[in-house]
């Protein structure tokens, strides 16, 4: 993803709009992005309200939002849930949130990023005989 303009958020002074987002670019495209020095790797941690995510799905993937809403409406009734799942599962789109929402929302200026550095944690295990 390519960070864009800084946002004026006191609690997150490094927050920026995302000017473009590309989920899993091919190797050539990724190399070109890296060569510019303007792109960053997306860690895939999305933080949003469920209501906003549904709003984005309604806008960018309305058929998926409709099916998910149908399932959630009967979630607590196992028989109804299973019936609706049988109806909608064959037609559910298998798509990552990045492709379904993040890419188009970034183009519309609706995605922000907070750059962060994470340390490396190494877990070593020993097999016991």
Secondary structure as GFF3:
##gff-version 3
##sequence-region A 1 129
A	DSSP	beta_strand	2	6	.	.	.	ID=ss1
A	DSSP	three_ten_helix	10	12	.	.	.	ID=ss2
A	DSSP	beta_strand	15	20	.	.	.	ID=ss3
A	DSSP	alpha_helix	27	36	.	.	.	ID=ss4
A	DSSP	alpha_helix	50	60	.	.	.	ID=ss5
A	DSSP	alpha_helix	62	73	.	.	.	ID=ss6
A	DSSP	alpha_helix	78	89	.	.	.	ID=ss7
A	DSSP	alpha_helix	97	97	.	.	.	ID=ss8
A	DSSP	pi_helix	98	102	.	.	.	ID=ss9
A	DSSP	alpha_helix	103	107	.	.	.	ID=ss10
A	DSSP	beta_strand	112	114	.	.	.	ID=ss11
###
